[in-house]
Amino acid sequence: MTKLTHLTMADALAGLAAKEFTAVELTQAHLDAMAAAKELNAFIVETPDVALKQAADSDARYAKGEQRALDGLPLGIKDLFCTEGVQTTAASHILDGFVPPYESTVTSQLFRDGAVMLGKLNLDEFAMGSANITSHYGPVISPWSPKDEAGNFTRKLVPGGSSGGSAAAVAARLALGATGTDTGGSIRQPASFVGIVGIKPTYGRCSRWGIVAFASSLDQAGPMTRTVKDAALMLRSMAGYDPKDSTSIDLPVPDYAAALTGDIRGLRVGIPKEYRVDGMPAEIEKLWQQGIEWLKAAGATPVEISLPHTKYALPAYYIVAPAEASSNLARYDGVRFGLRVEGKDLKEMYENTRAEGFGAEVKRRIMIGTYVLSAGYYDAYYLKAQKVRARIAEDFTKAYEQCDVILTPTAPSAAFGIGEKMDDPIAMYLNDVFTVPANLAGLPGLSVPAGLSGEGLPLGLQVLGRPFDEATVLKVGHVIEQAAGPQPLPPIVS
Amino acid sequence: MSLDKATVAKIAHLARIKVPDSDLEQLAGELNTIMHWVEMLGEVDTQNVEPMTSVVAANLRRRPDAVTDGGYPEKVVANATDATENFFSVPKVVE
């Protein structure tokens, strides 16, 4: 029998319903796996007591035949989601000791449907990063990192970021699935780096209430799982209208799993010519071509499209996101929660608290944001970036007159080593070159594992869709998943 | 345009982040790298383009003006370093 930690969510639900194992056994198997994989640093806080209690409740429901959609499935929760009574840090020193007195809408919906919380997952500080190296709690190590015969890492690879703990935990079989958030690629890029599935839904699909805010016009929560079907199951629980988020959209949530028919005949797949960026490795280009061939073989029609403002997406993002961050992070002042560092007066207390509480990347972004919003520069930078954002969104609107979905690589490279790309912030930002446009335009985007690099590291393909058409995005992702076939396990679990 | 040390010190003050003088030079360098890179936005023709503030076209919803939450001050201040009688306390502001 498959190890309990290696099951998909769909198979685990079937096994629980058939009484092949209990939710407590399933949860304990994951807690044991977590204990054996501490070297990855995937979790900031483990919650075994919560998990075992939730699992026992699940077993009671199964015994009565009253199980719910995700009943008994052990999940990891990115430590950006506020969880009632459980420390929530956003991987920042400034939130030291913060224990939310409320539950985020997304996690409350997962728990409503019977999910079990294993713990809170590591991330880049305030979700700002693409390598999970800016966490106050230390970097997360990818389970794909090679080891010598003595079991020591010979090179420590990044799991991507910002949802690096989520990605590492799901790939290393420490959780059946995890929540992530995606402001510029923070679900899709780490999913690609560790060989799992991740979907950023349309802006407004999942409530942002109770998620620590980074850039409010871009942030979206989504699932990170090992199969497209699992992503479909988990998204259905996470999504839905919430009156507590003024940007949440009141639309019915479809049965996403039912959309995975494999039938994409006649679907038009846009291939944006501007995504052939300079210096992109040949293996990424090859993987992209392979993806096009797979979809063609399944009856879809590739269409060359143009997204002319693609190269301006990253610079526009690096004005809009820091501007919103500088405003959102103004609340961390040492008064109401988290760290306080005293000073001679109130102002110095603010300045000392924020100097000690924020890490270097967060400070850099707050300062960029403060600058572009300051008197005299607002029009030249912030207003200009918002106008460029409008043109980028317009590119997609026009493209969707010619196609139904868009296929691109998820990231311009495979995972790199911890410590690489550290000196130049822009080299790091370029990781998100293919994922940022969907955030600026608010569109759904999925990363699905499609093969390995020459070095043997996972590579993902990205499927973008029309607003609120996650169903088609998942359907196309499922076709790619089937065509790519079973993917190898990371060395740490194989 | 370039950010000099004095401008970086001013931004740090606006952002309420204490930056030691010895760090200003390096920070100015980092911020300048990013600001020079975003200059390329100047190439985009944005005449007659409305700034995009939200991807959600819908108007904000209204609801009845009624109290829907609250009544638990002890939970509200539970995370404060220094809370007295359900108030947040700060260093003295008024002389």
Interface residues (C-beta under 8 A of the other chain):
Chain A: G97 F98 V99 P101 Y203 G204 S217 P243 S246 T247 I249 H309 K311 Y312 P315 A316 Y318 I319 S326 A330 D333 G334 V335 R336 F337 G338 L339 R340 E342 G343 D345 L346 K347 E348 M349 Y350 E351 N352 R354 A355 F358 K363 R364 I366 M367 I368 T370 Y371 S374 Y381 L383 K384 A385 Q386 K387 V388 R389 A390 R391 A393 D424 P425 I426 L440 A441 G442
Chain B: L3 T7 V8 I11 A12 H13 L14 A15 R16 I17 K18 V19 L27 E30 L31 T33 I34 M35 W37 V38 M40 L41 G42 E43 V44 T46 V49 E50 P51 M52 T53 S54 V55 V56 A58 L60 R61 R63 Y72 K75 V76 V77 A78 N79 A80 T81 D82 F88 V90 P91 K92 V93
